[in-house]
């Protein structure tokens, strides 16, 4: 039977707490995926987009759609996609009623920093206030942020 004195056990416990604390205090590595819909799915004029994400502190998930052949993107769901237990969802609108069956739409998601988040919130507020939706540039993933590895292309039915 080994004998341990209290001070050596206290030292071991302290080292373990420091090591465990350093693991939990590390920044979350950014990762985001779109799980639904999947490539080639037929979609109506509206539908839900779902995915998973690991988002570093101070970052925000935004989901975008773009009609094939256009340069600009449209934020979906009226704001950021809140992440709950590493899952997120957003309602999407695929184009306008005049977009014909067979039109392709590209879906992507980006984890943005606070400045990008504020700019996107302002864009959404302005467009909702005016009823004009000119689209916007897709933000690039900032330092510490990320985007989906592969966009999802769906077809409007």
C-alpha positions as CSV (number, residue, x, y, z in Angstrom):
1,X,0.0,0.0,0.0
2,X,1.3,3.4,-1.0
3,X,1.3,6.3,1.4
4,X,0.6,9.7,0.1
5,X,0.9,12.8,2.3
6,X,-1.8,15.5,2.0
7,X,0.6,18.1,0.5
8,X,1.5,15.8,-2.5
9,X,-2.2,15.0,-3.1
10,X,-3.0,18.7,-3.0
11,X,-0.3,19.4,-5.5
12,X,-1.5,16.7,-7.9
13,X,-5.1,18.0,-7.6
14,X,-3.9,21.6,-8.3
15,X,-2.0,20.5,-11.4
16,X,-5.0,18.5,-12.7
17,X,-7.3,21.6,-12.2
18,X,-4.8,23.8,-14.1
19,X,-4.6,21.3,-17.0
20,X,-8.4,20.8,-17.1
21,X,-8.9,24.6,-16.9
22,X,-6.5,25.2,-19.8
23,X,-8.3,22.7,-22.0
24,X,-11.7,24.4,-21.3
25,X,-10.4,27.9,-21.7
26,X,-9.0,27.4,-25.2
27,X,-10.9,29.1,-28.0
28,X,-13.4,26.9,-29.8
29,X,-12.1,26.0,-33.3
30,X,-14.5,27.3,-35.9
31,X,-16.5,24.8,-38.0
32,X,-19.8,25.1,-39.8
33,X,-21.8,22.7,-42.0
34,X,-25.1,22.7,-43.9
35,X,-26.9,19.4,-43.3
36,X,-30.3,20.2,-44.9
37,X,-31.2,20.7,-47.7
38,X,-28.6,18.6,-49.5
39,X,-27.2,19.1,-53.0
40,X,-29.8,18.7,-55.8
41,X,-32.8,18.8,-53.4
42,X,-36.0,20.3,-54.9
43,X,-37.2,23.3,-52.8
44,X,-40.3,25.4,-52.7
45,X,-40.3,29.2,-52.6
46,X,-39.5,28.9,-48.8
47,X,-37.9,26.3,-46.6
48,X,-35.7,25.6,-43.7
49,X,-31.9,25.4,-43.8
50,X,-30.3,23.4,-41.0
51,X,-26.7,22.7,-40.0
52,X,-24.2,22.4,-37.2
53,X,-21.5,24.7,-36.0
54,X,-18.8,25.3,-33.5
55,X,-18.5,29.0,-33.1
56,X,-15.7,30.9,-31.3
57,X,-16.8,33.5,-28.7
58,X,-17.8,36.8,-30.2
59,X,-18.6,35.2,-33.6
60,X,-22.0,34.9,-35.4
61,X,-23.5,32.4,-38.0
62,X,-25.1,34.0,-41.0
63,X,-26.8,31.9,-43.8
64,X,-27.0,33.2,-47.4
65,X,-28.6,32.2,-50.7
66,X,-27.8,33.3,-54.2
67,X,-29.7,32.6,-57.5
68,X,-27.4,30.9,-60.1
69,X,-25.8,33.5,-62.3
70,X,-26.0,36.4,-59.9
71,X,-23.1,38.2,-58.2
72,X,-24.8,39.1,-54.9
73,X,-26.1,37.1,-52.0
74,X,-29.1,37.5,-49.7
75,X,-28.9,36.9,-45.9
76,X,-31.6,34.4,-44.9
77,X,-34.0,34.5,-42.0
78,X,-33.7,38.1,-41.2
79,X,-30.6,37.8,-39.0
80,X,-28.0,35.6,-37.6
81,X,-28.7,31.9,-37.1
82,X,-28.4,31.3,-33.3
83,X,-26.4,28.2,-32.4
84,X,-28.0,25.9,-29.8
85,X,-26.1,22.8,-28.7
86,X,-24.0,23.1,-31.9
87,X,-27.1,23.2,-34.2
88,X,-28.6,26.1,-36.1
89,X,-31.6,26.6,-38.4
90,X,-32.8,29.5,-40.6
91,X,-35.9,30.0,-42.8
92,X,-34.9,30.7,-46.4
93,X,-36.7,32.4,-49.3
94,X,-35.5,31.1,-52.7
95,X,-35.8,34.1,-55.1
96,X,-39.1,35.7,-56.1
97,X,-42.4,34.4,-57.2
98,X,-41.3,35.1,-60.8
99,X,-38.4,32.7,-60.6
100,X,-39.3,29.7,-62.7
101,X,-39.2,26.0,-61.8
102,X,-35.8,24.6,-62.3
103,X,-33.9,27.8,-61.1
104,X,-30.8,26.8,-59.1
105,X,-29.9,28.5,-55.8
106,X,-26.6,28.2,-53.9
107,X,-26.7,28.1,-50.1
108,X,-23.7,29.0,-47.9
109,X,-23.0,30.0,-44.3
110,X,-20.3,32.1,-42.8
111,X,-19.1,32.6,-39.2
112,X,-18.4,36.4,-39.0
113,X,-16.9,38.7,-36.5
114,X,-18.8,41.5,-34.6
115,X,-18.1,44.2,-37.2
116,X,-19.4,42.1,-40.0
117,X,-22.4,41.0,-37.9
118,X,-23.2,44.7,-37.2
119,X,-22.9,45.5,-41.0
120,X,-25.2,42.6,-41.9
121,X,-27.8,43.6,-39.2
122,X,-27.8,47.1,-40.7
123,X,-28.3,45.7,-44.2
124,X,-31.3,43.6,-43.0
125,X,-32.8,46.6,-41.1
126,X,-32.5,48.9,-44.2
127,X,-33.9,46.4,-46.6
128,X,-36.8,45.5,-44.4
129,X,-37.5,49.2,-43.9
130,X,-37.5,50.0,-47.6
131,X,-38.8,46.7,-49.0
132,X,-35.9,46.8,-51.5
133,X,-33.6,43.8,-51.5
134,X,-30.6,44.5,-53.7
135,X,-28.4,41.7,-52.3
136,X,-25.0,42.2,-50.8
137,X,-21.5,40.9,-51.1
138,X,-20.8,37.6,-49.3
139,X,-18.5,38.4,-46.3
140,X,-15.2,36.5,-46.2
141,X,-14.5,34.5,-43.1
142,X,-12.4,36.7,-40.8
143,X,-9.6,35.6,-38.6
144,X,-11.0,33.0,-36.2
145,X,-14.1,32.7,-38.4
146,X,-14.9,30.1,-41.1
147,X,-17.3,29.2,-43.9
148,X,-18.8,26.0,-45.1
149,X,-16.4,23.8,-47.1
150,X,-18.8,23.4,-49.9
151,X,-21.9,25.4,-50.8
152,X,-25.2,23.5,-51.4
153,X,-27.0,23.9,-54.7
154,X,-30.7,23.3,-54.7
155,X,-33.4,23.5,-57.4
156,X,-36.6,25.4,-57.1
157,X,-39.6,23.2,-57.9
